[in-house]
């Protein structure tokens, strides 16, 4: 259902773990891009945000930096309505 949902993470990041659990709890299928395992991913994060903060979640065309439940809720509602 949620085509194109991507989450950039780093192994051991507690906010990344919370974001992934949130996505799973809301039955969102996503692609995880772990920057600790592939440095190209952190370069992508820098290009999109200007810094290396994770998690970076791309959902429904919206970019959400950090674990922000209200923004995630709103993006998911918008995605599912489209």
C-alpha positions, 0 to 999 in steps of 0.5 A: 500500500505505502509504495516508496516509503524509505527510512534512513537509519544508523545501527544503534540509533534509538530514535531510528528503532522507535521510528521503525517500530512505529511504521511496523505498528501502523502496517507501513511497508518500508525500505530501510537504508542503514547508513552504518552499512552503506556510506552512500546512504549518509551522503544521500541524507546530507544531500537532502537535509544538509546534515546527517541527522537520522532517522530520515523518513520519506513518506508520501512525498514528505521528508520527516527528519527525526522521530516525530509522531504527529508529522508521521501520523499526518503523512500517513493519513495523507498517503492513505487518502491519495 
